[in-house]
Amino acid sequence: MTMLRTVAFLLALTLASAAGAADESRKTSPLFMNNDILDVRIRAPFTTIMRERGAEKDRPATLTYNDAEAGEITVELGIRTRGNFRRREETCKWAPLRLDFKKSEVKDTLFSGSDKLKLVTHCDKGPSVYTQALLSEHLAYRIFNVLTDNSFRVRLLRITYVNADKNDREHTTFGFLIEHKDQVAKRIGLKVNETPSTETRFLDPRHTNLSSIFQYMIGNTDFSPIRAAPGEPCCHNFVLFGEKEGSILPIPYDFDMSGIVDAPHSVPSVNFNIRDVKERLYRGRCYNNEHIPESVRTFIGRKEAIYDLVTANEFYKAKTRKQTLRFLDSFYATIESPARVQSELVDACIGRPKPASQR
């Protein structure tokens, strides 16, 4: 009887695991189910698109990829430039793009369930430093994926751009797609919160603190989980999920200004007294300080997995890999030292009440 109970228990566990995996599959777009690099060809009038950056009009395009079972698949879509800083011609010769898929076109394809997706591009097809910066921004998203499922998933692409304006002239480079906020909402079971602004006390404290230390880890100061930049929806380089006060999840995105990326166009924020994007500044809220020990344990517990993302990246140049590992080493030297955690995180938090003598 004991053995029968054991077998029954293991069978139930297996079935429960299979059911969980099936449920995950239903909630997650096929495109973001794994992290294998995807080869695609995108044909569009790119000269026109880059000349008319800022135009709120899609241009017709096609995207082609190979499916293991169905062979070559081509879908029609709309494409336009997107973004703010990187959209400017003086910043990037090749602006970020938005891919607008039609449901009828992507049904039963890898892009099923996808509508409007952000494509992070290489900025400039010249020096390799731009490609390495793109790979490092992709890495930043993947690091946050390792830390929490409450994050934007990404898919690395090797893209052959076919310029219909230039007799189908081609060039091939890397890019990556970012999971749409509605896809994230479906996957994590929360609604997108469209509030114009919020307060720290309304945010989930554990997740907010984890994301604050993550931003410190990658050397990013270009964000706010409670307010937007002028002309933007809330919040600056964050999307809010959920509506219950005290449990709203702020999920970060857009890391090109961070030290771990060190993009050619990156500059330190004018709001802080830092001279280089590689100079870390903790911007976590004092309200969430009680969760710092738990967050630190999470980072230490996932250290090996995070380092593996760097060492296993076959597309990194040796110099980039070395610099990235050194940058991560300096972060871990901080959080593995209780004294430095106290001085550089706990004591450096934002919003500490002033002593009575200074009120």
FENQUI-V698165 format. One record per residue. N is the residue number from 1. SS is DSSP state (A for helix, B for strand, O for the rest). PSI is psi in whole degrees, -180 to 180 (none if undefined). OMEGA is omega as a letter, one per 40 degrees, with the letter a starting at -180 (none if undefined). Layout:
((N	SS	PSI	OMEGA) (N	SS	PSI	OMEGA))
This chain:
((1	O	-39	i) (2	A	-43	i) (3	A	-39	i) (4	A	-41	i) (5	A	-40	i) (6	A	-46	i) (7	A	-43	i) (8	A	-41	i) (9	A	-46	a) (10	A	-38	i) (11	A	-43	i) (12	A	-41	i) (13	A	-43	i) (14	A	-44	a) (15	A	-39	i) (16	A	-41	i) (17	A	-42	i) (18	A	-40	i) (19	A	-40	i) (20	A	-41	i) (21	A	-40	i) (22	A	-40	i) (23	A	-42	i) (24	A	-41	a) (25	A	-38	i) (26	A	-31	a) (27	A	-21	a) (28	O	134	i) (29	O	138	i) (30	A	-33	a) (31	A	-33	a) (32	A	19	i) (33	O	-22	i) (34	O	175	a) (35	O	17	i) (36	O	144	i) (37	O	140	a) (38	B	126	i) (39	B	127	i) (40	B	157	i) (41	B	127	i) (42	B	118	i) (43	B	126	a) (44	B	166	i) (45	O	75	a) (46	A	-31	i) (47	A	-44	i) (48	A	-44	a) (49	A	-44	a) (50	A	-27	i) (51	A	-35	a) (52	O	25	i) (53	O	136	a) (54	O	-21	i) (55	O	133	a) (56	O	52	a) (57	O	128	i) (58	O	143	i) (59	B	145	a) (60	B	142	a) (61	B	167	i) (62	B	148	i) (63	B	129	a) (64	B	137	i) (65	B	167	i) (66	B	129	i) (67	B	137	a) (68	O	-32	a) (69	O	-42	a) (70	O	-9	a) (71	B	-149	a) (72	B	129	i) (73	B	131	i) (74	B	130	i) (75	B	147	i) (76	B	147	a) (77	B	173	i) (78	B	152	a) (79	B	141	i) (80	B	167	i) (81	B	163	a) (82	O	178	i) (83	O	-174	a) (84	O	-83	a) (85	A	-47	a) (86	A	-12	i) (87	A	-22	a) (88	O	139	a) (89	O	-33	i) (90	O	-17	i) (91	O	-53	a) (92	O	129	i) (93	O	-27	i) (94	B	102	a) (95	O	158	i) (96	O	156	a) (97	B	157	i) (98	B	128	i) (99	B	124	a) (100	B	102	a) (101	B	150	i) (102	O	134	a) (103	A	-40	a) (104	A	-28	a) (105	A	-34	a) (106	A	2	i) (107	O	133	i) (108	O	26	i) (109	O	178	i) (110	O	-25	a) (111	O	12	i) (112	O	135	a) (113	O	-2	i) (114	O	143	i) (115	O	-89	i) (116	B	116	a) (117	B	140	i) (118	B	131	i) (119	B	117	i) (120	B	125	a) (121	O	-180	a) (122	O	-3	i) (123	B	-49	i) (124	O	132	a) (125	O	14	i) (126	O	-107	a) (127	O	146	a) (128	A	-16	a) (129	A	-30	i) (130	A	-41	i) (131	A	-43	i) (132	A	-36	i) (133	A	-40	i) (134	A	-44	i) (135	A	-34	i) (136	A	-34	i) (137	A	-40	i) (138	A	-42	i) (139	A	-42	a) (140	A	-45	i) (141	A	-43	a) (142	A	-35	i) (143	A	-44	a) (144	A	-32	i) (145	A	-39	i) (146	A	-34	a) (147	A	-33	a) (148	O	145	i) (149	O	-18	i) (150	O	71	a) (151	O	162	i) (152	O	124	i) (153	O	156	a) (154	B	161	i) (155	B	119	a) (156	B	135	i) (157	B	146	i) (158	B	110	a) (159	B	129	i) (160	B	109	i) (161	B	128	i) (162	B	112	a) (163	B	104	a) (164	A	-19	i) (165	A	-13	a) (166	A	47	i) (167	O	39	i) (168	O	35	i) (169	B	140	a) (170	B	150	i) (171	B	147	a) (172	B	133	i) (173	B	-176	a) (174	B	157	i) (175	B	174	i) (176	B	147	i) (177	B	145	i) (178	B	132	i) (179	O	135	i) (180	O	150	a) (181	A	-33	i) (182	A	-33	i) (183	A	-40	i) (184	A	-46	a) (185	A	-44	i) (186	A	-41	a) (187	A	-40	a) (188	A	-4	i) (189	O	30	i) (190	O	154	i) (191	O	151	i) (192	B	132	a) (193	B	118	a) (194	O	19	a) (195	O	144	i) (196	O	-22	i) (197	O	168	i) (198	O	-172	i) (199	O	155	a) (200	A	-39	a) (201	A	-18	i) (202	A	-12	a) (203	B	151	i) (204	O	118	a) (205	A	-39	a) (206	A	-50	a) (207	A	-39	a) (208	A	-43	i) (209	A	-40	i) (210	A	-44	a) (211	A	-32	i) (212	A	-43	i) (213	A	-33	i) (214	A	-45	i) (215	A	-38	i) (216	A	-41	a) (217	A	-47	a) (218	A	-2	i) (219	O	46	a) (220	O	134	i) (221	O	0	a) (222	O	70	a) (223	O	163	i) (224	O	126	i) (225	O	1	a) (226	O	-18	a) (227	O	160	i) (228	O	158	i) (229	O	158	a) (230	O	130	i) (231	O	-1	a) (232	O	154	i) (233	O	162	i) (234	O	138	e) (235	O	171	a) (236	O	110	a) (237	O	30	i) (238	B	148	i) (239	B	136	a) (240	B	140	i) (241	B	135	a) (242	O	163	a) (243	O	-13	a) (244	O	126	a) (245	O	130	i) (246	O	-6	a) (247	O	17	i) (248	B	130	a) (249	B	117	i) (250	B	117	a) (251	B	123	a) (252	B	157	i) (253	O	173	i) (254	O	90	a) (255	O	21	a) (256	O	-17	i) (257	O	9	a) (258	O	161	a) (259	O	-32	a) (260	O	-27	i) (261	O	-47	i) (262	O	50	a) (263	O	152	i) (264	O	-29	a) (265	O	-1	a) (266	O	142	i) (267	O	149	i) (268	O	149	i) (269	O	138	i) (270	O	-12	a) (271	O	-8	a) (272	O	154	a) (273	O	66	i) (274	O	146	a) (275	O	-14	a) (276	O	145	a) (277	O	-18	i) (278	O	-2	i) (279	O	117	a) (280	O	145	i) (281	O	120	a) (282	O	129	a) (283	O	25	i) (284	O	153	a) (285	B	138	i) (286	A	-29	i) (287	A	-30	a) (288	A	11	a) (289	A	-31	a) (290	A	-17	a) (291	A	0	i) (292	A	-46	i) (293	A	-42	i) (294	A	-43	i) (295	A	-43	i) (296	A	-42	i) (297	A	-38	i) (298	A	-45	i) (299	A	-42	a) (300	A	-40	i) (301	A	-26	a) (302	O	11	a) (303	A	-49	a) (304	A	-42	i) (305	A	-37	i) (306	A	-45	i) (307	A	-34	i) (308	A	-34	i) (309	A	-33	a) (310	A	-51	a) (311	A	-27	a) (312	O	-1	a) (313	O	102	a) (314	O	-14	a) (315	O	-8	i) (316	O	140	i) (317	O	156	a) (318	A	-39	a) (319	A	-44	i) (320	A	-44	i) (321	A	-45	a) (322	A	-45	a) (323	A	-39	a) (324	A	-44	i) (325	A	-39	i) (326	A	-39	i) (327	A	-41	i) (328	A	-37	i) (329	A	-42	a) (330	A	-34	i) (331	A	-48	a) (332	A	-28	i) (333	A	-31	i) (334	A	-54	a) (335	A	-12	i) (336	O	3	i) (337	O	111	i) (338	A	-37	a) (339	A	-41	a) (340	A	-33	i) (341	A	-43	i) (342	A	-48	a) (343	A	-36	a) (344	A	-14	i) (345	A	-65	a) (346	A	-53	a) (347	O	-15	a) (348	O	7	a) (349	O	163	a) (350	B	137	i) (351	O	21	i) (352	O	130	i) (353	O	140	i) (354	O	147	i) (355	O	152	a) (356	A	-34	a) (357	A	-18	a) (358	A	-1	a) (359	O	none	none))
